[in-house]
Amino acid sequence: MSVSPIIEKVQKLLALSKSCNANEAAAAAAVANRLIDQYRLSSADLDADVEGELEPIEEDSDYLYQSGKITAWKQTLVSVLVKHYGCAYWNDATYASGRKVTRYKLVGKRSDVGIVRYMFAWLTAECSRLADMEAKGCGRVFVASYCMGFVRGVGDQLASSRAEVQKTATSNAIVKIDERESASRTAMYKLHSNLRSSKSHSQARLDYNAFSMGKVKGSNLHMGASLNSGGTKMLGK
């Protein structure tokens, strides 16, 4: 099963999600993510019906995100997306002109990697657009807190989406989907045995008012609402 037709449908729906009509926008975003979750469960069912995997886990050929400075909310968004879509990632950092450059690389099934790439591009653009509308001029801490709240809201919606779609999924498909993240992580450490698991703790200040505002916006994307029907460039393969 190719992910490309699904991404094309998602592109059209997310174009509608920029509509001035709030209900139309929310419905479009909800159906877009529901399509993705249903596609992944369907492909997992196919994997369960054959001997071996139809789609192997592999390392992406390009970087998802590169920056001379780690942006906390973008790093958190990457973590949220790879967990939801069954991938793994690491910081393949390097130095350029004396500066450390962060470079996030993905490992996973090609379709899952393509989805992470697409959703990361769309959600970072949406977060920046909303922050520019509602937090611009309020200071660096306010903006960063707003964006972190947005990511939290998105994460909550993705979790709701998965729970909703799994109500009608087969047990084999659910097991296959739940196994993808750990399988991708295992493959990553096998490909790069020098990698070490580490947890970074941000000491950044947090404006809780801004965080709450951002969380409301992230939650209001309604990415996983219970719906029965349904211009960003795709970065996947």
Secondary structure, 3 states (H helix, E strand, C coil): CCCHHHHHHHHHHHHHCCCCCHHHHHHHHHHHHHHHHHHHHHHHHHHHHCCCCCCCEEEEEEEEEEECCCCHHHHHHHHHHHHHCCCEEEECCEEECCEEEEEEEEEEEHHHHHHHHHHHHHHHHHHHHHHHHHCCCCCHHHHHHHHHHHHHHHHHHHHHHHHHHHHHCCHHHHHHHHHHHHHHHHHHHHHCCCCCCCCCCCCCCCCHHHHHHHHHHHHCCCCCCCCCCCCCCCCCC
